[in-house]
Structures are given as structure tokens and as C-alpha cells.
Amino acid sequence: MAMLHAGRFASLADGNTAFGFQPGAYWFHARIINRNPREPRWLLVQKYALSDHIEVHAVHADGRVESHVGGDALPFDARSIRYRLPNFWVRLPVGEPVDLMVRVSSQSSMQVPLWLYTPAAFAEVSRDAQFGIGLYYGILLALFFYNLVLWLRLRDPSYFWYLLHLSAFGLVLFTLNGLGFEYLWSNSPWLADKSVPVLICLAQVGMQQFARSFLELQQRWRFGDRVALAMIGFFIVLGIAALWLPYRISTPIASASVFVSIGWIAVEAVMVMLRGYKPAQIFLLAWAMLLLGTGMFAAIAFGLLPKNFITEYGVQIGSASEMLLLSIALGYRYAALRSENEQIVRVAKLELEQTVERRTAELRNALSQLGDAHVRLRESSQRDSLTGLHTRAHFIERFEQLMVQSHNQNQPLSMLMIDLDHFKQINDHHGHLVGDDCLRWAAHTIGQTLRAHGALLARFGGEEFVVGLPGLDRQAAILVAEDLRQHLHDTPCVSGDTQIPLSASIGVHQLALDGSTNVSMALQRADEALYQAKADGRDCIRWQSSQSTATR
């Protein structure tokens, strides 16, 4: 309290709770007044599993102090409830101010996202989180066993190294989510510390070796192969040394090395692709999202990126692209089997007829699985999981077709860029679950309003939506936009017992009929009009012509 009275506390800049690898301890303070007479006891959760020491002091109005300690430096049973993240019960008398003081020190990355829940709210949030985690690891297990069967049947070394990377990668996330400490080494803080750098090194060994095997570096780029071998040796040495090195040394080194490792894999793919190896193109595309997600994870650890949904779960989101990698492996194997069949037919068609039939059946099965995988990937990539609308990538693909069609038919084509006003305040005041309800409601309202116009609608990102209006010039598009703005303004979103008023700023842009505008230019101009609408006070419409930057 002396530090509080002395004014030594400062507000978090932009609410960012990720500070990177920092020595010493951090203190956090919040004054809380409980207005809920039915909930005198609340649960404080530190939503980062790897903090070593956490002290929680609740200073009541009468001077009483309730203290708790936790963190993964203590056995798992020391937690208030058996949950993967550090947690503490805090008593908050109704109507009385309580000063909550939290001290955090850790050799790991200093990330301190603190959340306070009622028991009912925590049960709901933890249920949804556990379901999502279970679903994700279910997918990883399915991929593991599927590729294990393929490796046992085909004996392709690429599958073995893929399995090694998949297993170590899954265990890294298992540890970072706090599940390793909960289920594997709950009584060993030493293993909890050592598992992170060791598993990171093992995952990088698997990733580098898989890239060497799939890209055939030994034959196609000897220098790149030698560099990859050197990296593999480095990660093996670092993984062994991490068993003795202090956590504050080994983990930052391992995390920083991830940047170099994933960057070098991208260089390998580009170099091999430039040398005419076509599968490298698909390899680079398949791994782009996974490498980006891994890079975001390392960037959060060093405080280079803020901790939000995209950066926190970027690794999980990126690893979905491994479904495409599986399709590549099947296609690669399919080509090898086809070549082998053709050789068998040429050499001894009559004697090896049964073998040819068996190989042909394998080829058909591989082709069927390849087609199914592509269909599943295409379906999942076209729809936004929250709103059900099309994704940005699908919108761009379809809008290019609309541009060609409009140019050929000499018909106007307009674009709307829509942004929900002050949406961050809705999340801050009502919570992200209510914010999700508002996004779904807005998506439904926009879709219903624009259905009669044959509009192409997609979620552009966050609280932004983008619309293509074929056959409508700027004036007609402005009328449609005004009708949509009025619908959003007049009808509040209902979430449970809460009514949340919404409004939107809309930018309008009509594309040039001569076909000189591409998708990127159209998006930029619609976004500039949207920016002008927000600058003019929001809840309004502004436009840009196809030739200039004039706005209303």
C-alpha cells in the first residue's frame, strides 16, 4: 500500500499485459467494489500458465489483509482449484472497496493478463476453453495417427519427421496452456520449467529435418542443407544444455532461435522453388500460416506484439494449414506410386497384373483422400467461424470475378466498407461474449438488408465488413448504405437481458467501368472513405469516386 500511496503505480499502456523477458518483480493494483450481493467470493485467474511466483493481497476497508501465493514454482495442488492456469479465491464484501495487490516474478516471459470471475462465469468460460483445447488436440491426435499409418505403410522419412515435429509441437502447446503441469508433472516444478525450452528445441529439430527431407535439400541445395544441419545440431545442444541452464537463460535463447529457424525454412523453400522444384511452392504456401503463428508466439514472449486473440492463438490457427501439408504429402506420394506403376506395366504387364491392380487401388484411394482434403480445406477457408459470413480471401476471389463480369457487361460495380462504431467499448463494458453476439447480430442484419441487392458480403476482420454491390452505381450504393446504416442505428442488439445500441460508419466506392481498378485499389479507396466517415463523427456515410479522393 505504501507504493500505492507514493504514486509508484502507472496505468498499463493500451492495456498491454505482455512485457517480455524481464528481471525482478512486477506489482499490479486494482480497486474493486463488489455490486453483486449474490457473489461474495470471486476467482482471480492469471491467464498465463508459466508465471513462477504470484502473490495476491486483498486489502479490505477495515485494514484486514488476505494473502495467497501461487505459480508453477509451487506444486499443482497448491492452487485454489484444480485448473491449468494459476488461480486464487478472493472475498469481496458487497459494497466495500477492496484494494487488490498482485506481485508477479518469473524467469519466463512476463505476461500478466489477470481476470476476475464469479464462480458461474468461470465455469462457463473454462468449459468453453477446455472444449476448444480438447477439439484442437483431438485434431492433432487424428493427424498423428493418420500420418503414423502412412509412415508405417510407405516408409517415407518425411512422414517420420513430420510426426516428430507434430508430437513436440503439440507438447509445447500442451505445456504453454498449463496442461502439462496439470496432468504430466504436477508435483515437479523442475520439469515444468525444463519442458518448455527442451520441447521447443525438439519441435525445431523435427521442423528442420522435415524441411530437409521434403525439399530434398541434399540434392537440390547443398549449402542450405549444411545450414539446416547446423541448426539441427544447435537445437540438439541447446535442448540438452537446457536441462542444466537456468530457465531465464535457456528459454529466451530458444524462443529467439525460433525466429531464425522459421525464417531459414522460408529461405530454403524459396531457393528450391527458384531452382524449379514445383512442390516447394505448395510447401511454402502450406507452412506460411504455421510459421507466422509460431513467429507471433515468440514475439509475444519478448513483448514485441500485444497479447490478443489472434497473437495468443496464432499457433493453433496456423497449424490448421497442416491439413494442406497432408494433402501435399498424399499428392507427392501419389506421383511416386503412379511412376512406379508405369514402370511395372512396361516391364512385366502380364506377370505383375495383380500388383498393378493393388497399386492402382492405392492410387485411387490416395486421390480420393486428396480430393476430400481439398474440399474440407476450401469449405473451412470460405466461412468465418463466428459470423458465418465469407472470409476476406474468399471475398477477394469472388470480387475479382464480379469486376470481370461488370467490365464485360458494362455494368456498374460498387463497394461498401462497414465498421461498427466504438466496438471496443462494447467489449470493455459488456465482455467479449456479448461482443460476439453483437458481431453475429450485425452480420445477420447486414445480410438481411442487402439480400435483395444480390450483394457479396464478407467479414473483413474484427468489427469490419466489406460488401460488393453488382449493378449499382455510386448514388444507388449510397442509398443502400443509408438504408443499412438506418437499420443498424434503429434496432439495438439483444444479448441475454441486455440491449446494446449499435451504429456503423460506411465508406462507399464505385469502381471505374474501364476495368483500370484492381481489388487492392478498390479496398483502399473504400477504406479511405470509411476513415473519413469515422473522422467526421461516425454513424454516417462517405464516398470516394473512382478517379479522385473527393468525399461527402
Buried (B, 14 or more C-beta within 10 A) or exposed (E): EEEBEEEEEEEEEEEBBBBBBBEEEBBBBEEBEBEEEEBEEBBBBBBBBBBBBBBBBBBBEEEEEBEBBBBBBBEBEEBBEEBBBBBBBBEBEEEEEBBBBBBBBBBBBBBBBBBBBBEEBBEEBBEEBEEEBEEBBEBBEEBBEEBBEBBEEBEBBBBBBBBBBBBBBBBBBBBBBBBBBBEBBBEBBEBBBBBBBBBBBBBBBBBBBBBBBBBBBBEBBEEBBEBBBEBBEBBBEBBEBBEEBEBBBBBBBBBBBBBEBBEBBBEBBEBBBEEEBEBBEBBBBBBBBBBBBBBBBBBBBBBBBBBBEBBBBBBBBBBBBBBBBBBBBBBBBBEEBBEBBEEBBEEEEEEBEEBBEEBBEBBEEBBEBBEEBBEEBEEEBBBBEEBEBBBBEBBBEBBEEBBEEBBEEEBBBBBBBBBBBBBEEBBEEBBEBBBBBBBBBBBBBBBEBBEEBEBBBBBBEEBBBBBBBBBBBBEBBBEBBBEBBEBBBEEBBEBEEEEBEBBBBBBBBBBBBEEEBEBEBBBBBBBBBBBBBBEBEBBBBBBBBBEEEEBE
